[in-house]
Amino acid sequence: MATVQEKAMCVVWFFETKSVITTQRRFRTTYKKDPPSDNSIRRWLTQFQETGSVLHRKGAGRPSTSQENVDRIQETFTRSPRNVC
């Protein structure tokens, strides 16, 4: 898996050269490891053009807990710790 910096450099190199092959060669020379696939580079390029970033999009995860809900639940437990349900 490429780091964010490596993804960003691939996008920069692609814009400079307009070549996935040249981008892969620069990657291998710079980072001394196997380059990302053609599809990966093109996907990062598309993502950068659509969002301005190569970071992962935030997925549907656990919703954040508001301080209001935390306070309300704590109050319920302090009033009646055994008789919650």
Secondary structure, DSSP 4 states (H G I P E B T S, - for coil): ---HHHHHHHHHHHHHH--HHHHHHHHHHHHSSPPPPHHHHHHHHHHHHHHS--SPPP-S-PPPPPHHHHHHHHHHHHH-SS---
